[in-house]
């Protein structure tokens, strides 16, 4: 019985990485043993090794840049090591033909150091020094060395002068490159990652404020799905565009000085400017107290407030830093199903009060803004449902192509992860004749702490799994473990760290 603790996708990525590492080790060992790069070898053999290494290096680099993300601008360890072993092979091969290019080793090391993290640079430098030292010990360092290793009789027989110079130059090039370029490149990369993370947090926070996604805990892992994140981003952008156009029309129609939409945060504690069109440069940039000034009257009464003949030094409009000098104001609450979501404010400088028809226009604009948010929320929900249905379809397609029960289990868990993230998942089988249960597949980070899941077999009446099978109904009700020590499989397995769990027949 084979038990997995990674999803199939992660397993395939790991298998691909292992294949690259194996190739790096083989080429490096072949170079150190004098079986690769020597001029006496069949030329086509050296050409094939170099072509394979350089082709794979180019493919890995292209794939990294195409995927983007945090690895789009940083060289990964496999690329650095593959480049180093390739340049060692090329330097020996061409050196045997009288073309000295060993300096390319130092240039490649400098490139890796400048375009990778400190850890990757250190691993690559260490590998280059080990490769150089091994070739001297095995007697394959000279460009015209014969085929195969010829180990030195003692350490004193090694040409320490040449080896020391090469090691010293490797370290010197690496340190100088890191000091001049590498550390600044890594700092910029880290700042870029921080900016991306801040932007994502801001986007999700706005989505929660618009109630486009669940407005519960701010740390909810909504961004675990790239597809869902794209849906949320498109929805937020669409809402902003609709609000901006609406506010622009109001400003033009009413000849306003400022039209601003104030929106409550997720906890309904403070207001902030969600969208704004104004002729003033004195608009506040931070959060606004919903209980202060004129805005406080609107949030308390939840009714339209109209003011006219305001004094030039009037300070009751909290979205201005200084007295704006406006003469008329109208504020309309934005309400959704009895819940106050924000306030739409309009003011102007001209000496004329807002008429009843103009107030009605502002009220209609507030209603339209709320409808736009509701529509985008519905679109986002439809897109999410469409995505989930697509994943179910893809799971069905994959299940039709599997050949073994183990593949069925892996596809099932892989498909489940596409729908919702989890820390632990397991599939158990029930033997009706023996009244016996056994674990056949597990996945998730919480499963890694234990490596002997294939030994978990148990009889009925020991936990939630047995009860679910017997009653043919999911447990626990509500999906929450009310007692941390409630047996799930048997009493031996500790599931107390899991706050929520669902067992389905």
N, C-alpha and C positions, 0 to 999 in steps of 0.2 A: 504494500500500500504506500503510495507516494503522497506526502503531505507538503503543501506549498504555503509559504508565508508571504509571498508577494503576488501581486496580480500578474496575469499573463503579459500585459504590456511591459510592466517593470521587469519581468523575467527576460523578455526578448531584448530589452535595452541592455540588461546586464550581460546576456549572452553575447551580444554584439560587442560590448566593451571588452569582455574576456577574450574574444577573438582578436581584437586589435592588440591587446596586451601580449597575447601569445605570439603574435607576429613580431612585435617589438623585441621580445626576449629571444626569439629564434634568430632574427637578423643580428642582434647584438652579440649573441653567443657565437654565431657563425663568423662574425667579424673578428672577435677575440681569438677564436680557434684557427683563424687563417683560412676559412672555407668560403669566405665572401670578400670580394674586393681585391684579392690578390691578382696581379697581372698574369700569373701563370694559369689561372682558371679559364675555362671556356668563356670567351667574351660575352656570348649570348646570355650565359648564366648571370654574370654581374649586371648586364643590362636589364634582365628580367627582374632581378631583385630591386634595383633602383627604380624601375618603372612602377613596380608594385607599391613600393614605399611612397614615392612621390604622388602617384595617382590616388592612393588612399588618403594621403595628407591633404591633397587638394579637395577630395570629396568631403572629408570631415570638416574642413574649413568652410566650404560652400554650404554644407548642411547646417553648420552652427550659425552662420550669418543669415541664412534663410529663415531659420526658426526664430531668430531674434532672442529677446529676453536678456537675462543677465549674462549669458554666455556669448552674446553677439559681438562683444568688443574685447573679449579676453580669450587668450589662447589657453586651451585645456591641456592637462598633463600628457594625454596621449599624443596630441599634435607636437608638443615640444620634444618628447622622447623620440617620436618617429622621425622628426626633422634631424635630430642629432645623429641617430644611427645611420640615416641616409647620407648625411654629409661625411661621416667617417668612412663609409664604403666608397663614396665618390672620390674622397681625398686620397685614399690608398690606391684605388684603381688608376686614377690619372697620374698619381705620383710615380707609379711603376712604369708609366709610359713617358716620364720625363716632364710632366706638367704639374708643377707644385701649387696646390690650392688648399693646403692645410689651414691657411688663415681663414678659410670659410667656416671652419669649426668655431672660431672665436666670434665671427659675425653672426652665426646662427644662435649661439648662446646669448649674444647681446640682444638679438631679436626676441628670443623667448623671454628674457628677463624684462624687456620693455613692454611686452604685450601680455603678461600673465600675472597672476597673483604671486605673492612672496613664496608661498608654499610650492607652487608649480615651478617657479624659478629655481628654488633650492633642490627640488627633486631632479630637475633636468641637469643642473650643474653637477650634482653628485653622481648621476648616471654617466655623464661624460668623463668625469675623473676616474670612475671605476673602469669604464671601457678602455681608457688610455692605459691605466695601470695594468689591467688584465692582459692587454696585448703585449706590453713589455715583459711581463712575467712569462707569458707563453711563447715569447720569441717571435711574434708575428707583427711587431710594430714597424720594422723597416718596410718601405714600399715595395722592395724587390724580394721580400721574404718568400720562401717556398710555400707549397700547399700544405696545410695542416700545422698543428702546434709543435713547437720545439722548446719545451720549458727550459728555463735557465737552470743551471746546476745549483746555484745559490743566489741569495739576494744581492750579494756583492757584484754578481755578473750583470745585473741590470744597469743600463746606461742612465744613472740617476741624474746626470747633468741635463740630458734631453728631457727626461720625464719631469724633472723639477721645473724646468723652464716652461714646458707646456702646461703643467698644472698651475704654475704661477700666472701665466697669461690667461688661462681660463678664469681663474678667480678674479684677476684684475679687470678683465673685460666685463665680467658679470657684475662686480661691485660698482665699477664706474658707470655702467649702463643703468644700474638700479639707482645710483645716486643722482644721475643727471636726468633720467627719463622715467624709469620704472616705477619709483615710489609715487611720483606725481600722477602717472597713468592710473595706478591703483586707487589713489585718493579720488581722482575724477570719476573713476568707475564706481566707487563706493558712494560718492555724492549723487551720481546719476541714479543708482539704485534707491537711495533715500528719497530723491525727488519723485521717482516713479511710485514708491510706496506711499508717499504723502498724497500724490494725486489720486491713487486708487482709494485711499481712505476717504479723501474728500468726496470722490464720486459716490462711494457707497453711503456716506453720511447724507449726501443730498438725496440719494434714492430712498433712504429711510425717512427723511423729512417729507418727501412727496408721497410716502407710503407706497412706493413702487415695489418695495420688498418689505419683508418682515421688519417691523420697527422695534424689535425687542432689544436684546443685549447688543451693544455696539461692537463687541468682539465676535459676533456670530460669523462663522466661516463661509459667508456667502460667495467669496471669490474663489472657492475651490474649483469651480468649473469655468473654464475659459468661455464657453458658450454662454453661460448665464451672465458672466461679466459683460460680454458684448451686448447682450440684450438690455442689461441695465444701463450701460453707457449710451446706447442709442435712445433709450426712453428718456433719460435725463436730458440729453441734447435736444430731443424733440420738444420736451416740456419748456426748456429755456427759450427755444426759438419761437414757440407759440406765445409765450408770455411777453417776449421782447416785442414782437409784432403788435400784440394787443396794446401794450403800453405806449408804443410809438403812435398808434392810431389815436389813442385817447389824448396824448399830448398835442397832436396836431389839431384834432377836432375841438379841443377846449382851450387852445392857445395857452397851455400850462407852462409853468416854470420848471416844475419837477413832477414826475410820475414815478412812484416807487412802490414795489411790492415787498412788504415785510412778512417774513415767514417764521413760524415757530420751529424750534429745534425738536429733536425726537422726544425729549422729555417734557415738552411744552413749558419750559422754564424761561427761555429768553427768545427774543426776536432778532433776526438779522436780515440784511437786505438780500433778497433773492434775485431781483432784477430791478434795473434803474435806468431812467432816461431823464437827464437834468441839464439845465444851463448853469448850474452852480458847481463850484469846486470845493465847497465846504461840507460835502456829505461825509458822515462818519463812516469808518471802515470796520469797526468792531461790532460787538453785540449790543442790542438795545433793550432796555428795561421795559417789559410789556405793561408795567403798572404806572409808568411816569408820564406826565404831561397829557397832551390831548390823546395820545395813543392809549394811555391807561383808561380813559373814559370810554373809548371804543371797545377795548377788550373786556371791560367790566359789564357794560350795558349790552354789548353785542348788537349794536345798532349804529346806523349811519350818523356821523357827526358832521355838521356844516358850520363853518365859521366865516365871518366877513368883517371888513373894516378892522383888520388886525393892525396893531401898532408896529412900526418898523423895528422896535427892539423886542418884539415878542419872541420868547424862548421856549414855547411849549411844544415845538416840533422836534422830537428827539432824534430825528435822522439828520439834523444839521448840527455842525460843530459850533457855529456862531449864529446870531440872529440873521435870518435869511432876507428880511425885508419884504416878505410876501404880504399880500393884503387879503387873500381869500384862501380857504382850505376846505377840502371835503375828504373824509375818511370812511371807508366801507369795510366792514368785517367780511372775511372770506370764510364761509362756513360749509362744512361737509357733514351731512347727516347729524346735525346738532353739535358737531365738534368744531371749535374755532381753530382754523389752520393758519390764518394770517390776517393782514390788514392791507388794503390797497389805498394809498394816499395820493392825493392830487392837490397841488397848490399853484397859485399864479401871482404875478406881481401887479398886473394891470388893476386899476381901481374899479373892479366890478365883481359883485358877488356871484357865486354859482347859482344858476337858476334851477328850477325843479327838473327840467328836461336834461340839463347837464348832470345833475345828481343821478338821474335814472341811467344815463350813459355809463357813469362810473360803476353803478350797481350791476349793470349788465356785464360790464367788463370783468368785474370780480366773479360773477357767476360763470362767465366764459372761461376764465382762468381755472376755476375749480373743475369744470367739465373737461378741460384739456388734460388736467392731471388724471382725472378718472379714466378718460379714454386711453391715455398712455399706459395706465396701470392695467387696464384690460388687455391692451395689445401685448404688454410684457408678459402677462399671465398666459395669453394664448401662445406666444412664442415659446415660453417655458414648457407648456404642455406639448407643443409640437416637437420640441427637442426631446422630451421624455418619450413620446410615442416613437420618434425616430430611433431612439436607443433601444426600445423594446423590439422594433422591427429588425434592427441590426443584430440584436441578441438572437432572435428567431433564425435569422439567416446564418449566423455562426453555428447555432445548434444543429442546423440541418447538415452542416459540413463536418461535424466531429465524428470520430471513429471509435473512441473509447469512453467509458464512463468517467475516467479522470478528466478528460478534456471537457466533458459536459459540466463537471463541477467547476472547473476553472473558468469556462465561458460564463457560467451563471454568476459567479462572484465578480468577474470582470464587468459584466453588464450591470450588476447591482451598484458597483462603485461609480459607473457612469451616471447613475440617477441620483445617488446621495452618498456623501462621504461617510466613512465609518472607521472606527479604531479596531474593531474585531468583527470577524464574520466566520462562520463555520457551517459546514454541511454534514449532517449525520444520517446514517442509514439505519432502518429498523428491520430486524429479522423477526417476522411474525412467529415462525415455528419455534425459535429459541427464546422469544421474548427478550431480545438483546439489541442494544444500540451500539454503534461505533462511529467515530469521527473519521471522515474520509477526505476532508479538505478544509483548510483554514487560511485566513488572509488577514492582513492588518498589522499595524504597529504593535498593538497589545498582544498579538500572538507570538511575537518574536522572543519574548521573555522566556517562553517555554518551547523546547525543541522536540519534545517527545509526544506530540499530539497523536501520532499513529498508534500509540499504546493506549489511548483512551477508549476503553470499551466498558459498558455498564449495562446492568439489568434495569428493568422498568421500576417505576415508583421511587426514583432517586432525585428527581429535579423537575424543572420546568419543561425540559425537552420531553420527558416521559409523559407528563400531563398533557402537553400539546398533542402528542401522537394519540393518546388514549381518547381525548375529548374532541380531536379534530377541530381545534379552535386556537387562535393565536393567544399568547400570554406574554407578559402581564398586561392587564387592561390599562390602556393609556400609554403603554410602552415605557414605563418608568419603574425601576427597581426600588420599591419602597423600603426594602430591608437589604442592606448591603451584603449580608451573608446568605441570601436566598440561594439555594442550590440551583444551578442551571443545568449542568451535565451531571456531576456528582458533587459531593461535599469536598472533594480534594481540590477542585479548581476554584480559584479565588477571582470572583468577578466584582469585588467591592469597589474597584476603581472606576467601573462603568456606571455612569449616572442614568443612562437610558439604554434599554435593550428590548429587542422584540424577537420572540421565537414563533416561527410560523410553520404549520404543517405543510 
